[in-house]
């Protein structure tokens, strides 16, 4: 399994699970204990292989996991994270954007504003959600909800999962760049706690439009990047097939983001990735959110802003050397 990527590995594990299932079925039908012993041995070997493989994931494997077709999306997590979620629609300027969902909710009894980017499972839903590419009206809807949270002193939680902002002509005509820039400015000045959780792809300005926050959390197998690896490879080498090389060079994994100071905490996923246990992943997210919200809610608005400004101004490290 040395040269496998994560998707190939999952296929091999699926075949192993099928074999385990056959052994168990045969053992139960024929009432043979040796079949159960063989199944248990295969299960142990499967878990060992999975642990070994995940201990040496390459950055491209993390990209494939972040984009996995079964990976939970915002609407999958929301029922586990909150109670009484009430979705609100529209930006009061143009229309509603299905790629961004948001509304009011309660988390452990405390009111919050919850905003999330949403992709889609089948073709019909993906078209409705624009494949997770948020349009200007989506960012304006998000800002409207954030300002609502500020007005009523509700903390704001955002779930980030987008390849990037919508690049189509209609979005350009309606001011996609301005909408994102406006959100960056306004989020920096919100007088209420804000937490962003990157649950899948954190792509470029599309992610930043709802991710300028007091705390940024990342799921273990999520990614955060200024451009998709394939796009970077197309620019640098004019060869999108070199996406794995670009992923390694770009430092896009959660561990890289934490090491660079772009993420504040990595939320551990179940072995095999979030799609193997969405409820368990949601429980880990909820615990981390509750902990950070308790810390941030104890601060006064002025202390909150001072801390946020210091964090934003501290991004970036520069090395300098005297001229020879």
Kinemage of the C-alpha trace (Angstrom):
@kinemage 1
@onewidth
@group {chain A} dominant
@subgroup {mainchain}
@vectorlist {calphas} color= white
{ca unk a 1} P 0.000 0.000 0.000
{ca unk a 2} L 3.054 2.252 -0.209
{ca unk a 3} L 2.113 4.031 -3.450
{ca unk a 4} L -1.652 4.320 -2.902
{ca unk a 5} L -3.466 7.603 -2.507
{ca unk a 6} L -6.306 7.806 -0.013
{ca unk a 7} L -9.059 6.918 -2.494
{ca unk a 8} L -7.203 3.819 -3.678
{ca unk a 9} L -6.570 2.858 -0.064
{ca unk a 10} L -10.259 3.217 0.773
{ca unk a 11} L -11.120 0.902 -2.109
{ca unk a 12} L -8.706 -1.702 -0.761
{ca unk a 13} L -10.216 -1.364 2.720
{ca unk a 14} L -13.734 -1.680 1.270
{ca unk a 15} L -12.725 -4.990 -0.358
{ca unk a 16} L -11.268 -6.141 2.958
{ca unk a 17} L -14.519 -5.211 4.747
{ca unk a 18} L -16.446 -7.203 2.159
{ca unk a 19} L -14.290 -10.238 2.860
{ca unk a 20} L -14.787 -9.793 6.612
{ca unk a 21} L -18.534 -9.656 6.083
{ca unk a 22} L -18.507 -12.858 4.029
{ca unk a 23} L -16.507 -14.670 6.703
{ca unk a 24} L -18.915 -13.574 9.422
{ca unk a 25} L -21.963 -14.545 7.391
{ca unk a 26} L -20.512 -17.985 6.632
{ca unk a 27} L -19.501 -18.469 10.283
{ca unk a 28} L -23.019 -17.677 11.502
{ca unk a 29} L -24.678 -19.858 8.860
{ca unk a 30} L -22.430 -22.856 9.443
{ca unk a 31} L -21.897 -22.148 13.174
{ca unk a 32} L -18.132 -22.325 12.797
{ca unk a 33} L -15.934 -20.528 15.318
{ca unk a 34} L -12.861 -20.573 13.056
{ca unk a 35} L -14.614 -18.211 10.584
{ca unk a 36} L -15.244 -15.703 13.366
{ca unk a 37} L -11.588 -15.951 14.427
{ca unk a 38} L -10.467 -15.256 10.850
{ca unk a 39} L -12.826 -12.280 10.615
{ca unk a 40} L -11.498 -10.838 13.873
{ca unk a 41} L -7.914 -11.266 12.648
{ca unk a 42} L -8.744 -9.486 9.385
{ca unk a 43} L -10.427 -6.648 11.304
{ca unk a 44} L -7.334 -6.223 13.453
{ca unk a 45} L -5.125 -6.189 10.355
{ca unk a 46} L -7.458 -3.661 8.672
{ca unk a 47} L -7.256 -1.304 11.661
{ca unk a 48} L -3.457 -1.642 11.770
{ca unk a 49} L -3.155 -0.823 8.061
{ca unk a 50} L -5.479 2.170 8.426
{ca unk a 51} L -3.513 3.530 11.384
{ca unk a 52} L -0.218 3.101 9.520
{ca unk a 53} L -1.555 4.702 6.342
{ca unk a 54} L -3.073 7.718 8.109
{ca unk a 55} L 0.136 8.286 10.041
{ca unk a 56} L 1.923 9.167 6.771
{ca unk a 57} L -0.704 10.948 4.695
{ca unk a 58} L 0.661 13.178 1.956
{ca unk a 59} L -0.776 16.698 1.418
{ca unk a 60} L -2.559 15.457 -1.720
{ca unk a 61} L -4.283 12.786 0.385
{ca unk a 62} L -5.549 15.571 2.641
{ca unk a 63} L -6.918 17.358 -0.438
{ca unk a 64} L -8.742 14.201 -1.523
{ca unk a 65} L -10.140 13.721 1.975
{ca unk a 66} L -11.321 17.342 2.176
{ca unk a 67} L -13.150 16.831 -1.143
{ca unk a 68} L -14.399 13.311 -0.394
{ca unk a 69} L -17.847 12.685 -1.868
{ca unk a 70} L -19.148 11.345 1.464
{ca unk a 71} L -17.568 14.011 3.660
{ca unk a 72} L -20.168 15.728 5.874
{ca unk a 73} L -21.273 19.210 4.810
{ca unk a 74} L -22.619 22.067 6.913
{ca unk a 75} L -26.228 20.848 6.838
{ca unk a 76} L -25.034 17.412 7.993
{ca unk a 77} L -23.338 18.907 11.046
{ca unk a 78} L -25.921 21.518 12.049
{ca unk a 79} L -28.435 19.089 13.648
{ca unk a 80} L -25.636 17.685 15.835
{ca unk a 81} L -24.137 21.083 16.711
{ca unk a 82} L -27.251 23.059 17.572
{ca unk a 83} L -30.830 22.933 18.702
{ca unk a 84} L -33.738 24.781 17.070
{ca unk a 85} L -31.908 25.942 13.944
{ca unk a 86} L -34.066 28.426 12.022
{ca unk a 87} L -32.727 29.121 8.539
{ca unk a 88} L -33.053 32.653 7.166
{ca unk a 89} L -32.885 33.462 3.462
{ca unk a 90} L -31.925 36.292 1.148
{ca unk a 91} L -29.603 39.291 1.195
{ca unk a 92} L -32.392 41.916 0.887
{ca unk a 93} L -30.688 43.189 -2.265
{ca unk a 94} L -30.798 40.540 -4.993
{ca unk a 95} L -31.906 37.096 -3.868
{ca unk a 96} L -31.008 33.941 -1.985
{ca unk a 97} L -27.853 31.882 -2.530
{ca unk a 98} L -28.148 28.153 -1.911
{ca unk a 99} L -24.380 27.805 -1.538
{ca unk a 100} L -24.578 29.579 1.810
{ca unk a 101} L -26.980 28.659 4.594
{ca unk a 102} L -27.446 30.481 7.862
{ca unk a 103} L -29.791 31.433 10.601
{ca unk a 104} L -30.439 31.467 14.322
{ca unk a 105} L -29.828 28.505 16.595
{ca unk a 106} L -29.031 27.490 20.133
{ca unk a 107} L -25.880 25.690 21.221
{ca unk a 108} L -26.190 24.033 24.633
{ca unk a 109} L -29.041 26.439 25.299
{ca unk a 110} L -27.088 29.568 24.351
{ca unk a 111} L -28.216 31.553 21.277
{ca unk a 112} L -25.829 31.794 18.316
{ca unk a 113} L -25.858 32.799 14.671
{ca unk a 114} L -24.744 29.881 12.526
{ca unk a 115} L -23.538 30.300 8.929
{ca unk a 116} L -22.220 27.559 6.659
{ca unk a 117} L -21.169 26.963 3.077
{ca unk a 118} L -22.980 24.053 1.455
{ca unk a 119} L -22.081 21.881 -1.531
{ca unk a 120} L -24.438 19.096 -2.611
{ca unk a 121} L -24.741 15.337 -2.868
{ca unk a 122} L -26.484 14.691 -6.188
{ca unk a 123} L -26.490 16.714 -9.403
{ca unk a 124} L -29.777 18.473 -8.645
{ca unk a 125} L -28.643 19.658 -5.231
{ca unk a 126} L -25.181 20.586 -6.499
{ca unk a 127} L -26.788 22.848 -9.080
{ca unk a 128} L -28.985 24.389 -6.398
{ca unk a 129} L -25.939 24.924 -4.176
{ca unk a 130} L -23.749 26.030 -7.115
{ca unk a 131} L -21.276 23.272 -6.179
{ca unk a 132} L -20.348 25.254 -3.062
{ca unk a 133} L -19.183 28.345 -4.983
{ca unk a 134} L -20.753 31.237 -3.074
{ca unk a 135} L -22.126 34.189 -5.048
{ca unk a 136} L -22.179 37.872 -3.969
{ca unk a 137} L -25.685 37.543 -2.535
{ca unk a 138} L -24.418 34.672 -0.381
{ca unk a 139} L -21.738 36.833 1.211
{ca unk a 140} L -24.208 39.671 1.664
{ca unk a 141} L -26.645 37.255 3.302
{ca unk a 142} L -23.846 36.149 5.621
{ca unk a 143} L -23.031 39.743 6.508
{ca unk a 144} L -26.699 40.498 7.194
{ca unk a 145} L -26.809 37.579 9.613
{ca unk a 146} L -23.550 38.613 11.278
{ca unk a 147} L -24.849 42.129 11.823
{ca unk a 148} L -28.011 40.618 13.267
{ca unk a 149} L -25.846 38.643 15.666
{ca unk a 150} L -23.935 41.770 16.653
{ca unk a 151} L -27.174 43.682 17.244
{ca unk a 152} L -28.554 41.034 19.586
{ca unk a 153} L -25.174 40.095 21.075
{ca unk a 154} L -25.170 36.560 19.722
{ca unk a 155} L -21.844 34.835 19.002
{ca unk a 156} L -21.260 33.946 15.356
{ca unk a 157} L -20.124 30.507 14.210
{ca unk a 158} L -19.231 29.844 10.566
{ca unk a 159} L -18.598 26.503 8.854
{ca unk a 160} L -16.214 26.927 5.924
{ca unk a 161} L -16.304 24.504 3.009
{ca unk a 162} L -15.870 25.947 -0.481
{ca unk a 163} L -13.491 25.513 -3.426
{ca unk a 164} L -13.648 29.309 -3.806
{ca unk a 165} L -15.988 32.173 -4.575
{ca unk a 166} L -18.137 31.960 -7.713
{ca unk a 167} L -16.057 33.265 -10.680
{ca unk a 168} L -18.828 33.483 -13.279
{ca unk a 169} L -19.816 36.610 -15.169
{ca unk a 170} L -23.048 37.126 -13.225
{ca unk a 171} L -21.188 37.201 -9.919
{ca unk a 172} L -18.588 39.582 -11.317
{ca unk a 173} L -21.368 41.864 -12.527
{ca unk a 174} L -22.992 41.839 -9.077
{ca unk a 175} L -19.726 42.637 -7.278
{ca unk a 176} L -18.285 39.421 -5.886
{ca unk a 177} L -14.920 41.023 -5.035
{ca unk a 178} L -16.568 43.953 -3.275
{ca unk a 179} L -18.886 41.638 -1.327
{ca unk a 180} L -15.939 39.593 -0.017
{ca unk a 181} L -13.865 42.691 0.762
{ca unk a 182} L -16.816 44.231 2.600
{ca unk a 183} L -17.141 41.084 4.721
{ca unk a 184} L -13.428 41.099 5.563
{ca unk a 185} L -13.673 44.643 6.848
{ca unk a 186} L -16.928 44.210 8.724
{ca unk a 187} L -15.983 40.888 10.340
{ca unk a 188} L -12.819 42.470 11.700
{ca unk a 189} L -14.934 45.018 13.573
{ca unk a 190} L -17.867 42.918 14.833
{ca unk a 191} L -18.463 43.505 18.533
{ca unk a 192} L -19.416 39.909 19.244
{ca unk a 193} L -17.391 36.669 19.428
{ca unk a 194} L -16.719 34.963 16.095
{ca unk a 195} L -15.425 31.455 15.415
{ca unk a 196} L -14.774 29.910 12.000
{ca unk a 197} L -14.470 26.149 11.543
{ca unk a 198} L -12.946 24.854 8.313
{ca unk a 199} L -14.724 21.533 7.785
{ca unk a 200} L -13.554 20.699 4.252
{ca unk a 201} L -12.059 22.995 1.632
{ca unk a 202} L -11.028 26.464 2.712
{ca unk a 203} L -10.538 27.926 -0.733
{ca unk a 204} L -9.098 31.410 -1.216
{ca unk a 205} L -11.251 34.525 -0.741
{ca unk a 206} L -14.309 32.319 -0.919
{ca unk a 207} L -13.337 30.961 2.491
{ca unk a 208} L -12.065 34.261 3.909
{ca unk a 209} L -15.420 35.895 3.215
{ca unk a 210} L -16.780 34.163 6.320
{ca unk a 211} L -13.540 33.255 8.119
{ca unk a 212} L -12.103 36.477 9.573
{ca unk a 213} L -12.735 35.405 13.153
{ca unk a 214} L -11.466 35.538 16.722
{ca unk a 215} L -10.678 31.835 16.496
{ca unk a 216} L -10.148 29.646 13.430
{ca unk a 217} L -10.520 25.902 13.953
{ca unk a 218} L -9.732 23.262 11.337
{ca unk a 219} L -10.833 19.678 11.103
{ca unk a 220} L -7.836 17.368 10.943
{ca unk a 221} L -8.255 16.526 7.259
{ca unk a 222} L -9.445 19.913 5.995
{ca unk a 223} L -7.333 22.235 3.847
{ca unk a 224} L -6.796 26.003 3.704
{ca unk a 225} L -5.225 27.585 0.634
{ca unk a 226} L -5.065 30.697 -1.511
{ca unk a 227} L -5.810 28.658 -4.640
{ca unk a 228} L -6.658 25.072 -5.515
{ca unk a 229} L -3.506 22.928 -5.994
{ca unk a 230} L -4.461 22.235 -9.610
{ca unk a 231} L -4.801 25.970 -10.249
{ca unk a 232} L -1.423 26.624 -8.668
{ca unk a 233} L 0.148 23.875 -10.795
{ca unk a 234} L -1.416 25.373 -13.928
{ca unk a 235} L 0.160 28.748 -13.147
{ca unk a 236} L 3.597 27.524 -12.040
{ca unk a 237} L 4.141 24.582 -14.379
{ca unk a 238} L 1.278 24.906 -16.878
{ca unk a 239} L 0.312 21.391 -15.879
{ca unk a 240} L -2.724 20.854 -13.602
{ca unk a 241} L -1.806 17.177 -13.217
{ca unk a 242} L 0.991 18.331 -10.910
{ca unk a 243} L -1.569 19.219 -8.259
{ca unk a 244} L 0.066 16.813 -5.746
{ca unk a 245} L 3.383 18.687 -6.110
{ca unk a 246} L 1.627 22.024 -5.631
{ca unk a 247} L -0.259 20.746 -2.575
{ca unk a 248} L 3.034 19.832 -0.940
{ca unk a 249} L 4.647 23.176 -1.766
{ca unk a 250} L 1.656 25.310 -0.720
{ca unk a 251} L 1.478 24.081 2.899
{ca unk a 252} L -2.297 23.666 2.818
{ca unk a 253} L -2.909 21.028 5.490
{ca unk a 254} L -4.356 21.691 8.944
{ca unk a 255} L -0.981 20.937 10.522
{ca unk a 256} L 0.690 23.493 8.254
{ca unk a 257} L -1.959 26.133 9.026
{ca unk a 258} L -1.556 25.560 12.763
{ca unk a 259} L 2.225 25.732 12.519
{ca unk a 260} L 2.003 28.986 10.517
{ca unk a 261} L -0.422 30.536 12.999
{ca unk a 262} L -3.348 30.657 10.571
{ca unk a 263} L -5.398 28.149 12.582
{ca unk a 264} L -5.830 28.190 16.346
{ca unk a 265} L -6.773 24.553 16.887
{ca unk a 266} L -6.988 21.290 14.961
{ca unk a 267} L -10.101 19.251 15.731
{ca unk a 268} L -9.318 15.534 15.568
{ca unk a 269} L -11.373 13.392 13.183
{ca unk a 270} L -12.232 9.702 13.647
{ca unk a 271} L -9.748 7.264 12.119
{ca unk a 272} L -10.426 7.179 8.393
{ca unk a 273} L -11.886 10.681 8.208
{ca unk a 274} L -15.059 12.524 9.177
{ca unk a 275} L -17.198 10.599 6.697
{ca unk a 276} L -16.710 7.421 8.745
{ca unk a 277} L -18.376 8.981 11.808
{ca unk a 278} L -20.156 12.324 11.154
{ca unk a 279} L -21.829 12.338 14.560
{ca unk a 280} L -18.546 11.725 16.368
{ca unk a 281} L -16.871 14.471 14.330
{ca unk a 282} L -19.724 16.853 15.152
{ca unk a 283} L -19.319 16.062 18.852
{ca unk a 284} L -15.616 16.990 18.653
{ca unk a 285} L -16.464 20.239 16.833
{ca unk a 286} L -19.156 21.098 19.370
{ca unk a 287} L -16.809 20.529 22.307
{ca unk a 288} L -14.158 22.796 20.773
{ca unk a 289} L -16.730 25.467 19.888
{ca unk a 290} L -18.184 25.469 23.380
{ca unk a 291} L -14.752 25.816 24.940
{ca unk a 292} L -13.732 28.746 22.738
{ca unk a 293} L -17.126 30.449 23.026
{ca unk a 294} L -16.874 30.310 26.816
{ca unk a 295} L -13.468 31.988 26.664
{ca unk a 296} L -14.519 34.679 24.183
{ca unk a 297} L -17.874 35.421 25.807
{ca unk a 298} L -16.083 36.343 29.026
{ca unk a 299} L -14.397 39.292 27.256
{ca unk a 300} L -15.866 42.759 26.961
{ca unk a 301} L -16.466 44.049 23.404
{ca unk a 302} L -13.451 46.363 23.645
{ca unk a 303} L -11.186 43.575 24.905
{ca unk a 304} L -12.520 41.270 22.192
{ca unk a 305} L -11.741 43.803 19.470
{ca unk a 306} L -8.268 44.517 20.877
{ca unk a 307} L -7.467 40.810 20.902
{ca unk a 308} L -8.806 40.330 17.361
{ca unk a 309} L -6.912 43.329 15.978
{ca unk a 310} L -3.675 42.073 17.552
{ca unk a 311} L -4.236 38.657 15.994
{ca unk a 312} L -4.950 40.031 12.511
{ca unk a 313} L -1.977 42.391 12.616
{ca unk a 314} L 0.277 39.568 13.735
{ca unk a 315} L -0.241 37.448 10.629
{ca unk a 316} L 2.832 36.923 8.502
{ca unk a 317} L 6.479 36.389 9.349
{ca unk a 318} L 9.358 38.120 7.636
{ca unk a 319} L 13.003 37.155 7.623
{ca unk a 320} L 15.529 39.839 6.844
{ca unk a 321} L 19.294 39.824 6.459
{ca unk a 322} L 21.764 42.678 6.146
{ca unk a 323} L 22.837 43.557 2.633
{ca unk a 324} L 26.223 42.104 1.689
